[in-house]
Amino acid sequence: MNFFEKNSNELASMYIVYESPVSQETPELAGISHLLEHMMCCSLDDLHESFEQHALTMNAYTGNDEVVFYLSGLESELVKFRDLYLQRITQYIPQEKHFKKELGIVKQEYLDHYNSGDSARLMNLLSGKYGVVGPIGSWEALENVNFEQVLEFHSRAFSKPTKFLYVGPNEFKSNLEFTEPVRHKKISVRNINNDVPLNENSIPLFVIGKPVDSEELYLASVISSMLGHGFSSPLIQELREKQSLCYGAEASSLEVAEGLVPVLVTSVKAANLERAKETMLEILREHEKHMTVERFNRIMENVKISIKMQDQTPTSGALRRILRAGEKRFSIRQNLDAITYEKVMDFYHKAYNPESTEFEVLTQKEISEL
């Protein structure tokens, strides 16, 4: 399906989107979509100098489900390579030399990722609690994947893209053939990395709720902002400004097969763990103090202005809009007029209030012992 968004300046970006490859992975293939993303980019190896000369930016990424390839720059320069770029990516045939080269790179990326405290703690949490390993896959699968499996998976999950987006001053419609996303419930893979070093001076700390499913999951984003957005947020004020326990703290909701999981996260030294745990739970319990109408109104004004800012720079939000176009229950933008303080608080009491839902408090060590 072709999409176009008009840009008010001379810049242009094009995105080739494959939706749902990651959800088609079985445990023994966990990470194969990400590997194929790398391999498909090899089809452009001979163009890097030209892209550099014409100031074009080319890259790709594998998200929780989608794989996206993109090229951006001045439209006057991008049009010189537009058709060739589309052909190279969408008509790619896997080559064994690309497989051997990129497998080593992907495995090192995995190791680098798991040695980063922020990434490793989140990956361990998702894997230990819900069997979610993310697009980077599992080490066991990367160690054992072979070229024949890559060929088969490419023919099944990358034969045709699902969407093409062009953002620029002039409309462009590709001649690509598209397919519909084939979504599966991803099979769980336990993938905890017990080698992540524990630093007694910076221990990751999670307060994690139970999965909640609803047609109004966009309300979780509002609540996350009310709890953790900016220096005036309850998490920063109570943990950092009043007690000097942390540098940063945030609230989020993690998407798993069962719905969304509310999470509060920070890092503190070992001696401050208990104080930080109790403070985070107190913030949730004392909703009348922290989740006020005034706080809601400020956050919603921030949201409305932020959406206007996104609309002024189409390339920053265009891809997110088309990827979430069919998932109204996640989209604040699509439900903006329906968001009220009463709805937010009803959702809060169902999913965030410790009096009505159970929360766990986990450190990296406890996650590794799940």
N, C-alpha and C positions, 0 to 999 in steps of 0.2 A: 504494500500500500504506500503510495507516494504522499508526502506531506511537504508543504512549503510555508515558510514564514518570511515576510518581507523585513529586510533590515534597512535602517535609515542611513547607514553609511556605506562605505565601499567594501566592507569585509564580507566574506562568505564562508560558510561551513557546510560540509556534507557528512551525513552519518548513514552508514549501512548497519542495519540492526537485525540480529538473529535472536529472537526471543525463545526461551525455554530449553536451550541445550543443557544447562546445568541440571535442570529437573529430570532430564532423561538419563543422567548418569546412574549407574549401579555402583555399589560399594567398591568393586574391583576397578572401576573406571573413574573414581572420584578425582577430579582435576583434569580430565581429558579435554574438556571444553577450553580451559585456560591454555593448555598445551597447544591445541589447534589454533587458538588466537595468535600465539607466537609464530606458529608455522605459517599461517596464512600471510602474516606480515613479511615473511621471507620473500614472498612474490614481488615485493617492492624494493628489494636490496639494491638493484641497479639504478634506482631512481633517487637515492638519498642525496647525491650531489646536486641533482637538478632541483629537488625540493629546497635544499639549502640555498642555492643560487636565487631562487624565486621567493624566498622567505615564506615558504609554506610549512605548516606544522602538521605532521602526520603521526597518528598513534592509534592505540586500541586499548580496550579494557574488557575484562570479564567481571560482570556484577553477580549478584546473588542468583540471577537467572539469565539475564541478557548478555550477549557478546556484541560489542559495538566497535566499528572501525570508523575513523573520521579523518578528514583532511580540511584544513582551514587556512585562510590568508586573504589577501586582496583578491576580489573576484576576477579582476583582469588577469591575474597570474594563475588562479585556481582553474579557470576554464581551459587552460592549456593542457591540463593533466586530468581533467574530470572524467572523461570517457575511459581513459587508460586505467585510472585508479579503480573505477567500477568494474572493469573487465578483470583486472588482476585479482581482486578480492573475491568476486562472485563466481569466477570460473576457475578458481584455484584447484589444482590437483595435488594432493599430498605427495611429497617426495621424501624418500628415506633419509637423504642427507639433511633435510630440514628437521626431520624427527630427531636424528642423533644430535644435531647441534642444539636445538631448542630444549630437548629434554634435560640436558646438563644445566642450561640456564634457568629453567623453571625449578629444578631441584634446589639450586642455590638460592633462588628467590624465596622458595619455601623456607629454607633454613634461616635466611636473613629475616624473614617475616616472623618466624617463631622465636627469634632471639631479640625481637623488639618487645619491650615490656607491654606497651599499650595493645599491640596487635595480639601478642601471645595470650594475654589474660582474657581478651574478648573471645578469641578462638577456643581457648580451653573451656570457658564458661559455656558457650553454645554447644560444644561437642559433649562435654561432661553431662550437661543437664538434658539436652534435647537431641543429641546425635547429629547436630548440624556442623559440617566441617567448612562450609563456605566454598567459594569458587577455586581457591588454591588447592583444594583436594586433600588427600591423605598421603603420608609418606609411603605406606605399603603399596598403594595403587601406583604411585609414580615409580617405585622401584621395580614393579612387575609389568607395567604396560608394554605392549609390543606394537610394531608398525601395522600389523594386520588389524588390530583393534582400532587403531587410529583411522585406517581406511574405512572400516565399516561404520564407525561413529560419524565420520565426516559425511558420508553418503546419506546417513539417516538424519543428522541434525543440522547440517550446513549445506544441504543441496540448494536451497533457495533462502534468501532473506525474508523476513516478515514485514519489515518497514524500511523506507528510505526517507530521510528528512534533508531538505535543503533550506538553509537560511541565508538570504542574500538580498541585494538590492533588486535583482531581476529574477523572475520566476524560472525555475528549471524543474522539469519532470523527467525522471529516469525511464528507460525502457525495460527495466528489470522485471523478471517474473517473480511473484511472491508466493509464499505459502502461509498457512495459518499456524500460529503457535500450537504445539502439542504439549500440554502441561501435564505433568505427573506429580504425584506426591513423592517427594524425594525420600529415598531410603536412608535411614539413619546410619551413620558411621561413627563409632567411638574413636576419637583421634587425639586424646589428651597427650600433650608433650610434657612429660615429667622432668625433662632436663632444663626447663626454663629456670634460671637462677633466681633465688629469693634474696632480695635486698632488704635487710632489716630496717633500713632507713627510708624505704619507699615501697610499702606493701599495698598492692591493689586491694581495694575493699569494695564489695558489691552488696547492695541491699536489693534483693530480687523477689518479685512477686510471682503470682501464678498466671499462666496464660489466660487471656480473656479474648473471646471472639464476639464480634458485634458488627452491625451494619454501620456503626458510627466510630470506627477506629481512628478517624481523623482527630477525634477529641483527645486521644492520647498525646498527639503532638502539641496541642494547646497546653495540656497539663505539664508536659515536659518543659515547655518554655516558662510556664508560671513557676515551676520549681527551680529551674536551673539556668535560665537565660540572663546573662549580664551580671554586673556587680551588685545590682539591687536584689538579686534572686535570694530566696531563703537559704539555699545550699551554701552560697558564697558568704552571705552575711553571718550565718550561724556557725559554719565550720571554719571559715578563713578569717573574717573580719573581727569576730567576737572572741575566738579561741585560738587563732593562729595554728590550726591543726593541719592545714593543707595549703597547697598552691592553687589547685583547681578542683572543681567538682561539677558534675553534670547529671542531668536526668535524661533518660531516653527510653524508648520502647523497642525491643528487639523482635523482629518478625520470625516466627517459627511456624511449623506446620499446624499447631493448635491455635494460632492467633498471634496476639502481641503480648510480650512479657515486659511489664514495667521494671525498670532498673535505675537505681541511683548508684553512682560510682565516684570514688575518689582514691587517692593514695596518701597514706600516712606512715610515719615510723611506728615500729612495733609498740613502743611505750604509749602511743596515743590511740591504739586500735579500739579499746573499749569505749573511750569517750566519743570517738567518731561514730562508732556503731550506734550508740544510744542517741546521739544528736540527730543522726539521719532518720531514725525511727520516730523521734520526737517531732521532727518536721512534718512527717506524714500524719502523725496522730493529731497534731495541733493545727488542723486544717482551717479552723476559724480564724487563727492568727495569721497564717501564711497565704491561704487561698482566698483572698478577699475579692470583693467586687472591683475595688480600685486596681488591684494587681491584674485582674482579668482584663479590665478596660485598657490598661497600658499595653499589655501583651497583644491584644487584638488590634490596637492602633499600630503597633509595630508590624504585625502581620500584614495589614492592609498596605502600609507604606512599602514594605519589602516586596510585595507582589507588584506594586507600581514600578519599583526599581527594576525588578526582573523584566517587566514588559518593555522597559527602555533599552535593555540589552538582551535582545531575543535569544542570542546564542547561549546564554547562561541557563535559560529555563526551558527552551524549546524541546530539547531531548527528554527532559524529565516529564514534560507535559504529555508527550505522545506515548511514553512508556506507561504512564499511569492513567491514560485516557479512559480505559475501561474499568478502572478500579475506584469508583466514586467513594467507597467507604474509607479509603486512605487519604483522599485529597482535601486539604483545607480549602484550596482555591474553589473547588466545585461545590463546597458546602458552606462557603463563607457567610451567606445570608442566613443560614439556619443555625449558626453557632450562637448559643446563649449561655449566660452564666449558669442557669439552672441545668441545662444539658451537661455542661462541663462537670458540675458538681455531682450530678447523678452518676456519671461515668467514674468520677473520682471515688465515690463511695463504693462502687462495685469493684474497682480494680486497684485502688491505691490506699484506701483507708485500712490501716492494720486492725481496726475493730471489726471489719467485715471480710477481710481476706488475709491469708497467711503470707508473711514475708520471711525469707531466709537471709541470713547475713553470712557471706562467704568471702574468704581471702583466697589468694592464689594457691596456698598450701591446701586448703580445704577442698578447692575445686579439683586438685590433682589426686585427692584421696576419694573422690566420688566412686 
